[in-house]
Amino acid sequence: MHSNDLLKEKVLSILISAANKMADDLANGLETKSRIEYSRDEKFGDYSTPFALENKNLFKKPPLEIANILKEYITKEKLSSEIFSELTVTPPGFINFRISIEYNLRYINNFLMQDDLYAKVDNPKKIILEFVSANPTGPLNIVSARAASFGDALASVLTTLGHKVDREFYVNDYGNQVQLLGVACILRFKEWLGETIQFQESDDGRTISQLIETNYFPAESYRGEYIIDIVHSLVGKQEKVDWIKNLLKSKSYDELIEFFSLYAVQFNLGEQKEDLKTFGVNFDRFFSERSLHESDKVLGALAAFEGSGDIINQEGKKLFLSTNYGDDKDRVVVRDDGRPTYLLADIAYHKDKMDRGYDEIIDIWGPDHHGYIARLSGAMESMGYAKEKFRVIICQQVNLLEDGKKVKMSKRLGNFQRMRDLILYLGKNAKDVSRYFFATRTAEAPLDFDLDLAQDESDKNPVFYLQYAHARISSIFREVGEQWRSDIDSDFEWTEDRARLLFWISRFHEEVYDAAISCEPHRITNYLQSLCRAFTRFYGNKQNRLKDYDNDTRLYLAYLCKASQIAIREGLHLLGISAPNRLDRE
């Protein structure tokens, strides 16, 4: 299926053709603006256009008059009578289009019922989608869970366009934060040995070695209970425990920090992978920041700026002139002691992505990274990569609500809701419910996650409402048999609820396409709710109960049920949500 086959594109092509002819006759062939949108009220039609309102100055006529003239041009278009059953004009100047039953049937039969489910683009790309990329200094939190849900769904919808999408997780396993993680593990180990530890609230000038010696946590170190879990994972390894004790006695703190840093990173990363697996999210690659440093690619990335004029020396430091690309100030990429900054490591990582042959990079970042976009996109442009090759989507904050109140989070103190906490809290339905809830809004808007609603197993819970519709259709076929007919004849009565369900089924392809093009998977959740409401109205009408009809009518109604089920199932699967044929509460 090609994007030109989509219903909305068919309507738009007819509108453009008619508008051009009208402009030739009435406006000396001047260029017009043409667009199609969904009707705001279904009673007016399936699609509408504000053409008359947006081109009133060009034609120098009232919008209603323009709309009525254009309507006549549209009726003369070659496919108009075949596609539209009704064209109307409504104030203040909208033209409304109703798709004919016959065309909807042909459309669904040609694509949905032939497993031709997705519209493809002409030039598919090789895309690297980086998401989650949580620091391996602790467990995944709720924002990470949202990023996982959104990123995985986005990868799925982009794949429908024909793109080759690789899912990647960037492991920040290098630098000061990892060293502090190692220090925290040493102190918790000493606590396990029976020593008393204390927490420094502000930096008093003591070195890391002095703090370890006096059993004080650095002010910025990690304090959560999960550090104790890391240490306790070593308890059964007596040889390793004895080795650590000997290093403590000899005050070989640098060696201990190195060991515990690497050990804790691998432990935390293993826990993160388990949580992601439970969440149904799989990555093609976990990319280590440490590997960039060890292969000298970080400092080597500076060479990519040579000749650009965007790197200068200042007081022994190397600065990237990121203000040339919209940043609020220039950024240090190499410190005066020769050490690269985090920014240079990120630049090297993104250069590595392009060196691996990707046509486009999409990053999903956390809510506190807005200011980072200009400097990194500027670096990409400075290295000679086109702007459109790099895109950042910000995944905003999640507010957990319980009894109508926010649940507070603080990662450093260990007082925060982990992704694992959410999974355990929601129980057997955790993956489906949480992935759906996270997908209900655009990633760039804050999300309120209602834990009480998420635990509700009635159809008040929106994901159960969709799953119940799918399971209900399965139960219908178990009752009357898995057979249907698509060659619906003229004797079949197209009631309002049957006709509306047919149209909502036919919208499946373009809703998925729009979600992919806009990088907004939440459009699919909105669509599925509308489709299932149409199905509920349809099957809630006793006139549509399959078992009460003759064979032909029953098979025609079964066709509508089967097409609905396919759209519901495929939409849920794109979001990473199961479509069960039976529910325990059925």
C-alpha positions in Angstrom: 0.0 0.0 0.0 1.3 3.5 -0.9 0.5 6.7 0.9 -1.4 7.9 -2.2 -3.9 5.1 -1.6 -5.0 6.5 1.7 -8.6 7.8 1.8 -7.6 11.2 3.1 -5.0 11.5 0.2 -7.6 10.6 -2.3 -9.9 13.3 -1.0 -7.1 15.8 -1.0 -6.1 15.0 -4.6 -9.6 15.6 -5.8 -9.8 18.9 -3.8 -6.5 20.1 -5.3 -7.5 19.3 -8.8 -10.9 21.1 -8.5 -9.3 24.0 -6.7 -6.7 24.5 -9.4 -9.4 24.5 -12.1 -11.4 27.0 -10.1 -8.3 29.2 -9.6 -7.6 29.1 -13.4 -11.2 30.3 -14.1 -11.6 32.8 -11.3 -8.2 33.9 -10.0 -5.9 33.9 -13.0 -4.4 30.6 -11.9 -2.9 31.9 -8.6 -1.7 29.3 -6.2 -4.3 28.2 -3.5 -3.9 26.5 -0.1 -5.6 23.1 0.1 -5.9 20.9 3.1 -8.2 18.1 4.4 -9.1 17.5 8.0 -11.4 15.2 9.8 -14.9 16.6 10.4 -15.3 18.1 13.8 -18.8 16.6 14.0 -19.6 13.3 12.2 -23.1 14.5 11.3 -21.5 16.8 8.7 -19.4 14.2 7.0 -16.2 12.2 7.2 -13.8 14.9 6.0 -13.9 18.6 5.6 -11.8 21.4 4.2 -11.5 25.1 5.3 -10.4 26.0 1.7 -12.9 28.8 1.3 -11.9 30.4 4.6 -8.2 30.2 3.9 -8.5 31.5 0.3 -11.2 34.2 0.7 -8.7 37.0 -0.1 -7.5 35.3 -3.2 -11.0 35.0 -4.7 -12.3 38.2 -3.1 -15.7 36.5 -2.3 -17.4 35.5 0.9 -16.3 32.1 2.1 -19.8 30.5 1.8 -20.0 31.6 -1.9 -16.5 30.3 -2.5 -17.4 27.0 -0.9 -20.5 26.5 -3.0 -18.6 27.3 -6.2 -15.8 24.9 -5.3 -18.4 22.2 -4.5 -19.6 22.3 -8.1 -16.0 21.9 -9.4 -15.5 19.0 -7.1 -18.6 17.2 -8.4 -17.2 17.4 -11.9 -13.9 15.6 -10.9 -13.5 12.1 -12.4 -13.6 10.1 -9.2 -16.0 12.3 -7.2 -19.1 10.4 -7.8 -17.3 7.1 -7.1 -15.8 8.2 -3.8 -18.4 10.6 -2.3 -21.9 9.8 -1.4 -22.6 13.4 -0.2 -21.0 16.8 -0.5 -22.3 19.6 1.7 -21.4 23.2 2.6 -21.8 24.5 6.2 -21.2 28.0 7.6 -18.9 29.8 7.8 -17.6 28.1 4.6 -16.6 24.4 5.2 -17.0 21.8 2.5 -17.8 18.4 3.9 -17.2 15.0 2.3 -19.0 11.8 3.0 -17.3 8.6 1.7 -19.6 6.2 0.0 -20.4 2.8 1.5 -19.3 1.1 -1.7 -15.9 2.9 -1.8 -15.3 2.2 1.9 -16.0 -1.5 1.3 -13.7 -1.7 -1.7 -10.9 0.2 0.3 -11.1 -2.2 3.3 -11.2 -5.3 1.1 -8.2 -4.2 -1.0 -6.0 -3.4 2.0 -7.1 -4.4 5.5 -8.6 -7.7 4.6 -5.7 -8.5 2.4 -3.1 -7.9 5.2 -1.9 -4.8 3.4 -2.0 -3.0 6.6 0.4 0.0 6.3 1.1 2.8 3.8 4.8 2.9 2.8 6.9 5.9 1.9 8.8 6.2 -1.4 12.2 6.5 0.2 12.6 4.4 3.3 15.5 5.3 5.7 17.8 3.6 8.0 17.0 5.2 11.4 18.6 4.8 14.7 16.2 5.5 17.6 17.9 6.0 20.9 15.6 6.0 24.0 15.5 5.4 27.7 19.4 5.6 28.0 19.0 5.9 31.8 22.1 6.3 33.8 23.3 2.9 35.1 23.6 4.4 38.6 20.3 3.1 39.8 17.0 1.4 38.8 14.8 2.7 36.0 12.2 5.2 37.2 8.8 6.1 36.0 10.0 8.6 33.4 12.3 5.9 32.0 9.2 3.7 31.8 7.3 6.3 29.8 10.3 6.7 27.5 10.5 3.0 27.0 6.8 2.8 26.2 6.9 5.7 23.8 10.1 4.8 22.1 9.2 1.2 21.5 5.8 2.3 20.0 7.5 5.0 17.9 9.9 2.4 16.5 7.0 0.2 15.6 5.0 2.9 13.8 8.1 4.1 11.9 8.7 0.6 10.7 5.2 0.5 9.2 6.4 3.2 6.7 9.1 0.8 5.5 12.0 2.4 7.5 14.7 0.1 9.0 14.6 1.2 12.7 17.3 0.1 15.2 16.5 0.6 18.9 19.5 1.7 20.9 20.2 2.3 24.6 23.2 4.5 25.4 24.9 3.3 28.6 26.6 6.3 30.5 29.2 4.0 32.1 32.0 6.6 32.4 32.8 9.6 34.4 32.3 11.1 37.8 28.8 9.8 38.4 30.0 6.2 38.0 32.9 6.9 40.4 30.4 8.2 43.0 28.4 5.0 42.5 31.5 3.0 43.3 32.2 5.1 46.4 28.6 4.5 47.6 29.1 0.7 47.2 32.4 0.8 49.2 30.6 2.6 52.1 27.7 0.2 52.0 30.1 -2.7 52.0 31.8 -1.3 55.2 28.3 -0.9 56.7 27.7 -4.6 55.9 31.0 -5.4 57.8 29.4 -3.7 60.9 30.8 -0.1 60.6 28.6 2.9 61.1 28.3 5.2 58.0 27.2 8.9 57.9 25.9 11.2 55.2 27.6 14.4 54.3 25.1 17.1 53.4 27.5 19.5 51.8 31.0 19.5 50.5 33.5 20.3 53.2 36.7 19.9 51.2 37.6 16.4 52.2 38.9 14.1 49.4 37.1 11.0 48.4 39.7 8.9 50.1 39.2 10.9 53.3 35.5 10.4 53.2 35.8 6.7 52.7 38.3 6.5 55.5 35.9 8.4 57.9 32.8 6.5 56.6 31.1 9.5 55.1 28.9 9.5 52.0 29.9 12.4 49.6 27.1 14.9 49.4 26.3 14.0 45.8 26.7 10.2 46.1 23.9 7.7 45.8 22.1 6.6 48.9 19.2 4.4 47.9 18.5 1.0 49.2 19.4 -0.5 45.8 23.1 0.2 46.7 22.7 -2.3 49.5 21.3 -4.8 47.0 24.4 -4.5 44.9 26.7 -5.1 47.8 24.6 -8.0 49.1 24.9 -9.7 45.7 28.6 -10.2 46.5 28.0 -11.9 49.9 28.1 -15.4 48.6 31.3 -14.9 46.7 33.8 -15.4 49.6 36.9 -15.1 47.6 35.8 -11.7 46.2 34.7 -10.6 49.7 38.1 -11.4 51.1 39.8 -9.6 48.3 37.8 -6.5 49.0 38.5 -6.7 52.7 42.3 -6.8 52.0 42.0 -3.7 49.7 40.2 -1.9 52.5 42.9 -2.8 55.0 45.6 -1.5 52.6 43.5 1.6 51.8 43.7 0.8 48.1 40.6 3.0 47.5 41.3 3.8 43.8 41.3 0.1 43.0 38.2 -0.5 45.0 36.4 2.4 43.4 37.3 1.1 39.9 36.0 -2.4 40.8 32.8 -1.3 42.5 32.0 1.2 39.7 32.2 -1.4 37.0 30.5 -4.1 39.1 27.6 -1.8 40.1 27.1 -0.6 36.5 26.8 -4.2 35.3 24.5 -5.1 38.2 22.3 -2.1 37.6 22.3 -2.6 33.8 21.3 -6.2 34.3 18.4 -5.1 36.5 17.3 -2.5 33.9 17.4 -5.1 31.2 15.2 -7.4 33.2 12.7 -4.5 33.8 12.6 -3.7 30.1 12.1 -7.3 29.2 9.1 -7.5 31.6 7.8 -4.3 30.0 8.1 -5.9 26.5 10.8 -3.6 25.3 13.8 -5.0 23.4 16.8 -3.2 22.2 19.0 -4.0 19.2 22.1 -2.6 21.0 23.3 -1.4 24.4 26.1 1.1 23.5 28.8 1.8 26.1 30.1 5.3 26.5 33.2 3.7 28.0 33.9 2.0 24.7 34.1 5.5 23.0 36.8 6.6 25.5 38.7 3.4 25.3 38.8 3.6 21.5 39.9 7.2 21.6 36.8 8.3 19.6 35.9 11.0 22.1 39.0 13.2 21.6 39.1 12.0 18.1 35.8 13.6 17.4 37.5 17.0 17.6 39.0 16.3 14.2 35.5 16.5 12.7 35.5 20.2 13.6 38.7 21.0 11.8 38.2 23.6 9.2 34.8 24.6 10.6 36.1 27.4 12.7 33.8 26.4 15.5 36.5 25.2 17.9 38.7 27.8 19.7 41.3 27.7 22.5 40.5 29.8 25.6 42.6 29.7 28.8 43.8 26.2 28.1 40.4 24.9 27.3 38.8 24.1 23.9 35.4 25.7 23.3 32.8 24.8 20.8 31.1 28.0 19.5 27.6 26.6 19.9 26.2 30.2 20.0 26.7 30.0 16.2 23.9 27.5 16.2 21.4 29.0 18.7 22.9 28.0 22.0 22.8 30.6 24.8 26.6 30.3 25.4 29.6 28.6 24.0 30.5 25.2 25.5 33.7 23.6 26.8 34.5 20.4 25.1 38.0 19.8 26.5 39.0 21.0 30.0 42.2 22.7 30.7 43.7 19.5 32.1 43.0 17.7 28.7 40.0 15.7 29.9 36.9 15.7 27.5 33.6 17.0 28.8 30.3 15.1 28.7 29.3 17.1 25.7 32.3 16.0 23.6 31.5 12.4 24.5 27.9 12.9 23.3 29.2 14.5 20.1 31.5 11.5 19.5 28.6 9.2 20.1 26.4 10.9 17.6 29.2 11.0 15.1 29.6 7.3 15.6 25.9 6.8 14.8 26.4 8.6 11.5 29.6 6.7 10.8 27.5 3.5 11.1 25.6 4.5 8.1 22.3 5.8 9.5 20.3 8.2 7.4 18.5 9.7 10.4 19.0 10.0 14.2 16.1 10.3 16.6 16.8 10.7 20.3 14.2 10.6 23.1 15.5 12.6 26.0 14.2 13.3 29.5 12.4 16.4 30.7 15.5 18.3 31.8 17.3 18.2 28.5 15.7 21.0 26.5 18.8 23.2 26.7 21.0 20.4 25.4 19.3 20.3 22.0 20.9 23.4 20.4 24.4 22.5 21.4 24.3 18.9 20.2 22.3 19.7 17.0 24.8 22.5 16.4 27.7 20.1 16.7 26.1 17.8 14.2 25.6 20.7 11.7 29.2 21.9 12.3 30.5 18.4 11.4 28.7 18.7 8.1 25.5 16.8 8.8 22.2 18.2 7.5 19.8 19.5 10.2 17.0 17.1 9.2 19.2 14.1 10.0 18.9 14.8 13.7 15.8 15.0 15.8 15.2 15.2 19.5 11.9 14.4 21.2 11.5 15.4 24.9 9.7 12.9 27.1 8.1 14.9 29.8 7.6 14.3 33.5 5.1 11.7 34.8 3.0 12.5 37.9 1.9 9.4 39.7 -1.4 9.9 41.3 -2.8 7.8 44.2 -6.0 8.8 45.9 -5.9 11.9 43.8 -2.5 13.0 45.3 1.0 13.1 43.7 3.5 10.5 44.7 6.9 12.2 45.3 10.1 11.1 43.7 13.8 11.8 44.6 16.4 9.6 42.9 19.5 10.7 44.9 17.9 9.9 48.2 16.4 6.7 47.0 12.9 7.9 47.7 11.4 7.4 44.2 9.0 5.2 42.3 10.9 2.7 40.3 9.7 1.2 37.0 9.8 -2.1 38.9 7.6 -0.7 41.7 4.9 0.2 39.1 5.1 -3.3 37.5 4.7 -4.9 40.9 2.0 -2.5 42.0 -0.2 -3.2 38.9 0.3 -6.9 38.9 -0.5 -9.3 36.1 -1.8 -6.5 33.8 1.1 -4.2 34.4 2.7 -4.2 30.9 -0.5 -3.6 29.0 -2.0 -1.1 31.3 1.1 1.0 31.9 2.2 0.9 28.2 -1.3 2.1 27.2 -1.4 4.9 29.9 2.0 6.2 28.8 0.9 6.3 25.2 -2.3 8.3 25.7 -0.6 11.7 25.4 2.1 13.2 23.2 5.5 12.6 24.8 6.2 16.3 25.1 3.3 17.0 27.5 3.4 16.0 31.2 1.4 13.0 32.0 -0.8 12.2 35.1 -0.7 8.5 35.7 -3.8 7.5 37.8 -2.8 4.4 39.7 -6.3 3.8 41.0 -7.7 3.8 37.4 -4.9 1.6 36.2 -5.9 -1.0 38.8 -9.6 -0.9 37.8 -10.4 -4.0 35.8 -13.7 -2.7 34.5 -14.3 -1.0 31.2 -13.7 2.4 32.9 -10.0 1.5 32.4 -9.4 2.5 28.8 -7.1 -0.4 27.9 -9.5 -3.0 29.2 -12.2 -1.3 27.2 -10.2 -1.9 24.0 -9.2 -5.5 25.0 -12.7 -6.3 25.9 -13.9 -5.2 22.5 -11.4 -7.5 20.9 -12.2 -10.4 23.2 -16.0 -9.8 22.6 -15.6 -10.2 18.9 -13.7 -13.4 19.5 -16.6 -14.7 21.6 -19.0 -13.8 18.8 -17.1 -16.0 16.4 -16.9 -18.8 18.9 -20.7 -18.6 19.0 -21.5 -18.3 15.3 -18.4 -19.6 13.6 -15.4 -17.9 12.0 -17.0 -17.1 8.7 -17.8 -13.8 6.9 -18.6 -12.3 3.5 -17.4 -9.1 2.0 -19.5 -9.0 -1.1 -22.3 -7.1 0.6 -25.3 -6.8 -1.8 -27.8 -4.0 -2.2 -30.4 -5.7 0.0 -28.2 -5.2 3.1 -29.5 -2.4 5.3 -26.9 0.2 6.1 -28.1 1.6 9.4 -26.3 4.6 10.8 -24.3 2.6 13.3 -23.2 0.1 10.6 -22.1 2.9 8.3 -20.2 4.7 11.0 -18.4 1.6 12.1 -17.4 0.9 8.5 -15.8 4.4 8.2 -13.9 4.1 11.5 -12.5 0.8 10.3 -11.4 2.4 7.0 -9.5 5.1 8.9 -7.1 2.5 10.4 -4.4 2.9 7.6 -4.3 6.7 7.7 -4.4 6.9 11.5 -1.3 4.7 11.7 0.4 6.6 8.8 -0.3 10.0 10.5 1.1 8.7 13.8 4.3 7.6 12.1 4.8 10.7 10.0 4.2 13.0 13.0 6.1 10.7 15.5 3.0 10.7 17.7 1.9 7.1 18.6 -0.7 8.6 21.0 -2.9 9.2 17.9 -3.4 5.4 17.7 -4.8 5.3 21.3 -7.3 8.1 20.4 -8.3 6.2 17.2 -8.7 2.9 18.9 -11.0 4.5 21.5 -13.2 6.0 18.7 -13.2 2.7 16.8 -14.3 0.7 19.8 -17.0 3.2 20.7 -18.3 2.8 17.2 -18.2 -1.0 17.6 -19.9 -0.8 21.0 -22.7 1.3 19.5 -23.0 -1.2 16.6 -23.1 -4.3 18.7 -25.2 -2.7 21.4 -28.0 -2.5 18.9 -30.0 -5.6 18.9 -30.5 -5.3 15.1 -26.8 -6.3 14.8 -26.8 -9.5 16.8 -25.4 -12.1 14.4 -27.2 -15.1 15.7 -30.7 -13.6 15.0 -30.2 -13.4 11.2 -30.4 -15.4 8.1 -27.1 -16.8 6.8 -26.2 -14.0 4.3 -27.0 -11.1 6.7 -25.1 -12.9 9.5 -22.0 -13.2 7.3 -22.2 -9.6 6.3 -22.4 -8.5 10.0 -19.5 -10.9 10.7 -17.4 -9.1 8.1 -17.8 -5.8 10.0 -16.8 -7.6 13.2 -13.8 -9.2 11.7 -12.5 -6.0 10.1 -13.0 -4.2 13.5 -11.1 -7.0 15.2 -8.1 -6.8 12.8 -7.8 -3.0 13.3 -8.1 -3.2 17.1 -5.6 -6.1 17.3 -3.0 -4.4 15.0 -3.4 -1.0 16.7 -2.8 -2.6 20.1 0.2 -4.6 18.9 1.8 -1.4 17.5 1.6 0.0 21.1 3.1 -3.2 22.5 -0.2 -4.2 24.1 -1.7 -7.7 23.9 -5.1 -8.3 22.2 -6.5 -11.3 24.1 -9.2 -13.5 22.7 -10.6 -14.1 26.2 -10.5 -12.1 29.4 -10.8 -13.5 32.9 -13.5 -11.0 33.5 -15.4 -11.9 30.4 
